[in-house]
Amino acid sequence: MTPLTYQIRRDEYNQFFLVAKRGAILVGSAEGYPATDEGALYVKWLGVEPRYRRHGYGAAMVSALEESAVQWGYKVIVLNPADQRAISFWEAMGYRKTREYRAWSKSLSGTLRELAPANPTVGPPLPQGLRQFWPNQPADP
């Protein structure tokens, strides 16, 4: 079985793009940008191809995104789930609907280990718990 790999990048506007692939096949992706509140990162969407759902790939992508957000200096992730199935997924990941953001959010302070600053256009080293999903994370070019 071909291992899952991921890449996460930010562009010049600090929008992020996460892509998870198994060989040449796209498994899932996510996109977002800084929210209007300082210290908040908004997740515009996160999706996993239907045949790869319910295998932990979405959770692995969220964990990688959270660790990247901490590294980039964000304190909270904000999002608006599209439907009940998405709400259930995000709740399982620790997100809750909050008045402050009028959306679903999760504070990152104290929930993730602090990461040393690195190249801001590259995601953090792959967390140990995600190696089962992405054992061969590609080196950055």
N, CA, C and O of each residue as an XYZ file, in Angstrom:
564
protein
N       0.840     -1.176      0.000
C       0.000      0.000      0.000
C       0.895      1.251      0.000
O       1.849      1.337      0.772
N       0.582      2.200     -0.857
C       1.334      3.453     -0.953
C       1.054      4.314      0.278
O      -0.108      4.507      0.634
N       2.094      4.835      0.936
C       1.870      5.663      2.127
C       1.251      7.013      1.787
O       1.383      7.509      0.668
N       0.584      7.590      2.761
C      -0.015      8.916      2.617
C       1.044      9.968      2.904
O       1.802      9.839      3.865
N       1.103     11.004      2.084
C       2.021     12.112      2.297
C       1.214     13.401      2.371
O       0.088     13.469      1.879
N       1.799     14.419      2.987
C       1.096     15.692      3.046
C       2.067     16.834      2.829
O       3.268     16.727      3.076
N       1.496     17.935      2.355
C       2.226     19.186      2.217
C       1.297     20.299      2.671
O       0.102     20.288      2.376
N       1.860     21.260      3.393
C       1.077     22.419      3.799
C       1.920     23.650      3.515
O       3.094     23.716      3.879
N       1.307     24.614      2.864
C       2.009     25.829      2.448
C       1.152     27.049      2.756
O      -0.072     26.971      2.867
N       1.842     28.178      2.888
C       1.148     29.464      2.983
C       1.620     30.318      1.816
O       2.779     30.258      1.404
N       0.696     31.112      1.296
C       1.074     32.013      0.203
C       1.435     33.385      0.759
O       1.500     33.574      1.973
N       1.667     34.336     -0.134
C       2.088     35.678      0.286
C       1.010     36.429      1.070
O       1.309     37.445      1.698
N      -0.236     35.948      1.046
C      -1.336     36.572      1.791
C      -1.649     35.804      3.077
O      -2.644     36.083      3.746
N      -0.798     34.841      3.416
C      -0.944     33.983      4.599
C      -2.123     33.027      4.508
O      -2.548     32.476      5.523
N      -2.661     32.821      3.304
C      -3.639     31.764      3.126
C      -2.884     30.442      3.182
O      -1.749     30.352      2.713
N      -3.511     29.412      3.758
C      -2.838     28.118      3.788
C      -3.543     27.146      2.856
O      -4.736     27.267      2.576
N      -2.773     26.189      2.390
C      -3.270     25.124      1.520
C      -2.643     23.825      1.999
O      -1.419     23.716      2.065
N      -3.462     22.848      2.332
C      -2.982     21.548      2.765
C      -3.452     20.524      1.761
O      -4.620     20.521      1.372
N      -2.553     19.651      1.335
C      -2.881     18.587      0.393
C      -2.368     17.275      0.963
O      -1.206     17.178      1.356
N      -3.226     16.267      1.012
C      -2.841     14.925      1.450
C      -3.023     13.988      0.257
O      -4.082     13.959     -0.370
N      -1.972     13.224     -0.046
C      -2.014     12.343     -1.214
C      -1.517     10.950     -0.862
O      -0.690     10.783      0.034
N      -2.019      9.973     -1.560
C      -1.528      8.600     -1.503
C      -0.974      8.320     -2.897
O      -1.720      8.072     -3.843
N       0.366      8.367     -3.000
C       0.989      8.301     -4.308
C       0.587      9.524     -5.096
O       0.785     10.648     -4.636
N       0.023      9.327     -6.283
C      -0.420     10.447     -7.106
C      -1.902     10.761     -6.890
O      -2.439     11.657     -7.541
N      -2.565     10.041     -5.992
C      -4.003     10.195     -5.781
C      -4.281     11.157     -4.632
O      -3.759     10.984     -3.531
N      -5.102     12.166     -4.889
C      -5.505     13.121     -3.863
C      -6.446     12.433     -2.877
O      -7.460     11.863     -3.279
N      -6.115     12.485     -1.598
C      -6.940     11.903     -0.547
C      -7.779     12.979      0.123
O      -8.949     12.755      0.432
N      -7.186     14.144      0.349
C      -7.917     15.226      0.992
C      -7.174     16.532      0.851
O      -6.006     16.562      0.463
N      -7.867     17.616      1.170
C      -7.241     18.936      1.097
C      -7.984     19.895      2.010
O      -9.106     19.632      2.443
N      -7.330     21.010      2.289
C      -7.930     22.042      3.142
C      -7.399     23.393      2.700
O      -6.336     23.492      2.087
N      -8.157     24.430      3.021
C      -7.765     25.793      2.678
C      -8.306     26.727      3.749
O      -9.357     26.467      4.335
N      -7.586     27.815      4.003
C      -8.052     28.808      4.954
C      -7.188     30.052      4.915
O      -6.274     30.173      4.100
N      -7.497     30.975      5.814
C      -6.800     32.262      5.812
C      -6.927     32.893      7.191
O      -7.731     32.444      8.008
N      -6.127     33.948      7.460
C      -6.243     34.619      8.759
C      -7.643     35.215      8.915
O      -8.164     35.843      7.993
N      -8.244     35.013     10.088
C      -9.549     35.595     10.373
C      -9.372     37.078     10.693
O      -8.253     37.545     10.904
N     -10.473     37.807     10.727
C     -10.385     39.241     11.012
C      -9.907     39.502     12.432
O      -9.297     40.539     12.692
N     -10.172     38.580     13.357
C      -9.674     38.727     14.729
C      -8.207     38.315     14.760
O      -7.840     37.249     14.266
N      -7.386     39.159     15.338
C      -5.959     38.856     15.413
C      -5.743     37.564     16.197
O      -6.358     37.347     17.241
N      -4.880     36.730     15.690
C      -4.564     35.475     16.362
C      -5.470     34.327     15.990
O      -5.325     33.231     16.530
N      -6.417     34.551     15.067
C      -7.350     33.498     14.666
C      -7.112     33.097     13.215
O      -6.890     33.943     12.349
N      -7.163     31.802     12.970
C      -7.028     31.247     11.626
C      -8.376     30.656     11.232
O      -8.924     29.834     11.966
N      -8.919     31.058     10.087
C     -10.209     30.571      9.614
C      -9.997     29.426      8.633
O      -9.249     29.567      7.666
N     -10.647     28.300      8.875
C     -10.610     27.158      7.958
C     -11.801     27.306      7.028
O     -12.949     27.157      7.447
N     -11.523     27.599      5.762
C     -12.576     27.783      4.759
C     -13.222     26.438      4.424
O     -14.446     26.334      4.339
N     -12.397     25.420      4.235
C     -12.913     24.073      4.003
C     -11.825     23.041      4.256
O     -10.631     23.323      4.149
N     -12.269     21.849      4.592
C     -11.411     20.680      4.738
C     -12.230     19.508      4.245
O     -13.361     19.305      4.686
N     -11.679     18.748      3.349
C     -12.425     17.624      2.805
C     -11.545     16.427      2.528
O     -10.355     16.557      2.242
N     -12.159     15.247      2.621
C     -11.494     13.984      2.323
C     -12.325     13.292      1.252
O     -13.551     13.237      1.346
N     -11.656     12.768      0.241
C     -12.357     12.045     -0.822
C     -13.219     10.941     -0.189
O     -12.772     10.282      0.750
N     -14.439     10.730     -0.684
C     -15.368      9.785     -0.058
C     -14.793      8.393      0.225
O     -15.052      7.839      1.294
N     -14.043      7.829     -0.674
C     -13.548      6.456     -0.438
C     -12.486      6.387      0.662
O     -12.165      5.299      1.140
N     -11.936      7.541      1.068
C     -10.927      7.568      2.124
C     -11.484      8.048      3.460
O     -10.741      8.156      4.435
N     -12.774      8.333      3.514
C     -13.379      8.806      4.751
C     -13.484      7.670      5.769
O     -13.533      6.492      5.417
N     -13.516      8.067      7.040
C     -13.681      7.144      8.167
C     -12.476      6.222      8.351
O     -12.603      5.105      8.853
N     -11.297      6.714      7.932
C     -10.047      5.972      8.132
C      -9.038      6.799      8.922
O      -7.881      6.395      9.048
N      -9.452      7.947      9.458
C      -8.573      8.780     10.259
C      -7.801      9.840      9.497
O      -7.038     10.594     10.100
N      -7.980      9.914      8.184
C      -7.220     10.891      7.401
C      -7.639     12.328      7.708
O      -6.787     13.211      7.797
N      -8.928     12.570      7.869
C      -9.392     13.922      8.207
C      -8.838     14.369      9.552
O      -8.385     15.505      9.692
N      -8.873     13.482     10.542
C      -8.324     13.810     11.858
C      -6.826     14.082     11.768
O      -6.318     14.989     12.429
N      -6.127     13.312     10.964
C      -4.686     13.528     10.785
C      -4.424     14.883     10.134
O      -3.475     15.576     10.501
N      -5.255     15.260      9.176
C      -5.097     16.552      8.518
C      -5.350     17.689      9.509
O      -4.624     18.683      9.507
N      -6.372     17.552     10.354
C      -6.666     18.587     11.343
C      -5.505     18.716     12.325
O      -5.106     19.831     12.664
N      -4.964     17.604     12.781
C      -3.827     17.650     13.707
C      -2.632     18.358     13.082
O      -1.975     19.166     13.739
N      -2.348     18.059     11.821
C      -1.236     18.730     11.130
C      -1.519     20.221     10.988
O      -0.622     21.046     11.163
N      -2.756     20.565     10.672
C      -3.137     21.971     10.538
C      -3.013     22.698     11.872
O      -2.509     23.820     11.913
N      -3.464     22.080     12.963
C      -3.372     22.703     14.278
C      -1.919     22.962     14.667
O      -1.589     24.037     15.167
N      -1.063     21.989     14.440
C       0.348     22.185     14.780
C       0.971     23.274     13.917
O       1.790     24.051     14.408
N       0.604     23.345     12.660
C       1.103     24.418     11.795
C       0.604     25.765     12.291
O       1.363     26.734     12.319
N      -0.673     25.840     12.686
C      -1.252     27.098     13.170
C      -0.505     27.600     14.406
O      -0.244     28.797     14.525
N      -0.163     26.703     15.320
C       0.605     27.093     16.500
C       1.958     27.637     16.073
O       2.406     28.670     16.570
N       2.600     26.944     15.158
C       3.912     27.381     14.677
C       3.825     28.754     14.019
O       4.743     29.563     14.153
N       2.749     29.021     13.322
C       2.577     30.301     12.638
C       2.163     31.413     13.594
O       2.106     32.576     13.192
N       1.873     31.083     14.850
C       1.535     32.102     15.840
C       0.053     32.304     16.090
O      -0.321     33.249     16.785
N      -0.800     31.454     15.552
C      -2.239     31.590     15.788
C      -2.616     31.018     17.145
O      -1.975     30.086     17.633
N      -3.651     31.574     17.751
C      -4.113     31.149     19.084
C      -5.417     30.359     19.029
O      -5.763     29.651     19.975
N      -6.129     30.482     17.928
C      -7.423     29.815     17.806
C      -7.686     29.506     16.331
O      -7.231     30.222     15.440
N      -8.424     28.432     16.098
C      -8.889     28.096     14.746
C     -10.402     28.253     14.750
O     -11.081     27.793     15.667
N     -10.923     28.906     13.719
C     -12.352     29.204     13.591
C     -12.854     28.582     12.292
O     -12.134     28.551     11.293
N     -14.093     28.086     12.308
C     -14.675     27.489     11.101
C     -16.188     27.455     11.212
O     -16.749     27.653     12.290
N     -16.838     27.206     10.098
C     -18.294     27.067     10.034
C     -18.621     25.760      9.321
O     -18.646     25.729      8.091
N     -18.876     24.669     10.069
C     -19.184     23.387      9.427
C     -20.416     23.481      8.541
O     -21.355     24.217      8.844
N     -20.405     22.731      7.444
C     -21.463     22.817      6.441
C     -22.731     22.063      6.813
O     -23.824     22.482      6.432
N     -22.613     20.964      7.547
C     -23.791     20.153      7.850
C     -23.567     19.368      9.141
O     -22.503     19.470      9.752
N     -24.561     18.589      9.557
C     -24.489     17.870     10.827
C     -23.339     16.875     10.855
O     -22.697     16.717     11.894
N     -23.065     16.210      9.761
C     -21.951     15.259      9.734
C     -20.631     15.986      9.964
O     -19.763     15.490     10.681
N     -20.480     17.165      9.355
C     -19.269     17.960      9.561
C     -19.200     18.457     11.004
O     -18.125     18.460     11.604
N     -20.326     18.876     11.563
C     -20.349     19.330     12.953
C     -19.893     18.205     13.873
O     -19.091     18.432     14.780
N     -20.394     17.004     13.649
C     -20.000     15.858     14.476
C     -18.500     15.600     14.384
O     -17.854     15.314     15.392
N     -17.946     15.700     13.176
C     -16.504     15.513     12.994
C     -15.721     16.553     13.790
O     -14.809     16.209     14.542
N     -16.082     17.834     13.623
C     -15.342     18.897     14.294
C     -15.512     18.822     15.807
O     -14.568     19.114     16.541
N     -16.693     18.437     16.292
C     -16.870     18.256     17.732
C     -15.949     17.164     18.262
O     -15.358     17.307     19.332
N     -15.829     16.071     17.509
C     -14.928     14.985     17.919
C     -13.479     15.453     17.967
O     -12.665     14.891     18.700
N     -13.156     16.479     17.188
C     -11.799     17.036     17.173
C     -11.614     18.117     18.248
O     -10.540     18.711     18.343
N     -12.653     18.378     19.058
C     -12.543     19.326     20.161
C     -13.047     20.726     19.872
O     -12.842     21.626     20.686
N     -13.696     20.935     18.748
C     -14.216     22.263     18.392
C     -15.614     22.437     18.974
O     -16.392     21.485     19.047
N     -15.924     23.666     19.387
C     -17.217     23.985     19.977
C     -17.743     25.287     19.396
O     -16.971     26.159     18.997
N     -19.065     25.410     19.350
C     -19.662     26.659     18.889
C     -19.482     27.703     19.991
O     -19.790     27.453     21.156
N     -18.982     28.872     19.604
C     -18.704     29.912     20.595
C     -19.394     31.212     20.216
O     -19.594     31.505     19.037
N     -19.755     31.989     21.236
C     -20.348     33.300     20.993
C     -19.304     34.275     20.464
O     -19.581     35.100     19.593
N     -18.102     34.159     21.010
C     -17.049     35.106     20.652
C     -16.851     35.201     19.145
O     -16.715     36.298     18.604
N     -16.835     34.064     18.467
C     -16.588     34.062     17.024
C     -17.851     33.838     16.208
O     -17.823     33.920     14.980
N     -18.967     33.553     16.891
C     -20.221     33.221     16.185
C     -19.983     32.114     15.177
O     -20.546     32.108     14.083
N     -19.146     31.192     15.570
C     -18.764     30.074     14.720
C     -18.216     28.977     15.624
O     -18.231     29.105     16.848
N     -17.740     27.918     15.022
C     -17.094     26.838     15.760
C     -15.626     27.192     15.887
O     -15.019     27.690     14.940
N     -15.049     26.935     17.059
C     -13.647     27.274     17.246
C     -13.001     26.363     18.273
O     -13.668     25.634     19.007
N     -11.679     26.432     18.296
C     -10.891     25.687     19.274
C      -9.678     26.525     19.616
O      -8.938     26.958     18.733
N      -9.477     26.751     20.910
C      -8.289     27.463     21.366
C      -7.090     26.538     21.248
O      -7.171     25.360     21.597
N      -5.991     27.065     20.762
C      -4.795     26.262     20.596
C      -3.832     26.412     21.766
O      -2.876     25.645     21.877
N      -4.067     27.375     22.632
C      -3.150     27.582     23.755
C      -3.321     26.461     24.774
O      -4.428     26.180     25.233
N      -2.218     25.838     25.111
C      -2.224     24.775     26.099
C      -2.697     23.435     25.579
O      -2.607     22.438     26.295
N      -3.201     23.377     24.353
C      -3.693     22.106     23.832
C      -2.662     21.416     22.955
O      -2.749     20.210     22.727
N      -1.691     22.164     22.463
C      -0.665     21.597     21.601
C       0.694     21.953     22.156
O       0.861     22.977     22.820
N       1.657     21.109     21.883
C       3.009     21.436     22.325
C       3.499     22.638     21.534
O       3.180     22.788     20.354
N       4.277     23.493     22.190
C       4.825     24.654     21.505
C       5.915     24.192     20.542
O       6.712     23.313     20.870
N       5.941     24.771     19.387
C       6.922     24.406     18.375
C       7.894     25.545     18.169
O       7.512     26.713     18.229
N       9.135     25.214     17.928
C      10.140     26.234     17.631
C       9.839     26.817     16.264
O       9.424     26.082     15.368
N      10.036     28.131     16.072
C       9.804     28.733     14.771
C      10.660     28.058     13.704
O      11.810     27.689     13.945
N      10.085     27.910     12.549
C      10.793     27.314     11.414
C      10.451     28.130     10.184
O       9.865     29.207     10.299
N      10.802     27.643      9.032
C      10.477     28.310      7.777
C       8.961     28.519      7.720
O       8.221     27.535      7.706
N       8.470     29.765      7.687
C       7.040     30.011      7.767
C       6.241     29.543      6.564
O       5.012     29.537      6.631
N       6.878     29.150      5.467
C       6.122     28.679      4.310
C       5.994     27.165      4.301
O       5.405     26.601      3.379
N       6.531     26.507      5.300
C       6.504     25.051      5.360
C       5.853     24.627      6.658
O       6.069     25.264      7.689
N       5.067     23.576      6.635
C       4.447     23.087      7.851
C       5.491     22.560      8.819
O       6.658     22.401      8.462
N       5.063     22.290     10.047
C       5.996     21.810     11.062
C       6.411     20.376     10.766
O       5.825     19.719      9.905
N       7.427     19.890     11.481
C       7.744     18.476     11.348
C       6.487     17.672     11.652
O       5.661     18.087     12.465
N       6.346     16.556     11.019
C       5.156     15.745     11.195
C       5.068     15.237     12.623
O       6.019     14.620     13.104
N       3.944     15.476     13.329
C       3.800     14.981     14.694
C       3.923     13.462     14.737
O       3.498     12.772     13.810
N       4.496     12.954     15.799
C       4.740     11.517     15.928
C       3.458     10.713     15.729
O       3.477      9.667     15.079
N       2.350     11.192     16.282
C       1.089     10.464     16.167
C       0.554     10.351     14.747
O      -0.301      9.510     14.471
N       1.054     11.196     13.841
C       0.567     11.164     12.463
C       1.423     10.288     11.562
O       1.058     10.063     10.408
N       2.536      9.794     12.049
C       3.428      8.996     11.199
C       2.729      7.766     10.647
O       3.107      7.266      9.587
N       1.703      7.265     11.356
C       0.977      6.108     10.834
C       0.247      6.462      9.538
O       0.029      5.593      8.693
N      -0.133      7.737      9.376
C      -0.826      8.152      8.168
C       0.145      8.671      7.117
O      -0.067      8.467      5.922
N       1.202      9.337      7.549
C       2.164      9.966      6.640
C       3.570      9.551      7.010
O       4.363     10.399      7.419
N       3.912      8.277      6.881
C       5.232      7.833      7.318
C       6.380      8.391      6.471
O       7.514      8.457      6.946
N       6.111      8.783      5.254
C       7.175      9.275      4.368
C       6.915     10.703      3.953
O       6.848     11.010      2.763
N       6.767     11.581      4.934
C       6.536     12.990      4.628
C       7.655     13.491      3.731
O       8.828     13.340      4.073
N       7.318     14.087      2.584
C       8.361     14.519      1.666
C       9.172     15.669      2.241
O       8.654     16.519      2.965
N      10.444     15.676      1.905
C      11.301     16.799      2.283
C      10.905     17.992      1.442
O      10.473     17.835      0.300
N      11.047     19.172      1.992
C      10.697     20.381      1.251
C      11.756     20.655      0.201
O      12.946     20.506      0.478
N      11.347     21.058     -1.015
C      12.342     21.312     -2.057
C      13.202     22.524     -1.733
O      14.091     22.876     -2.509
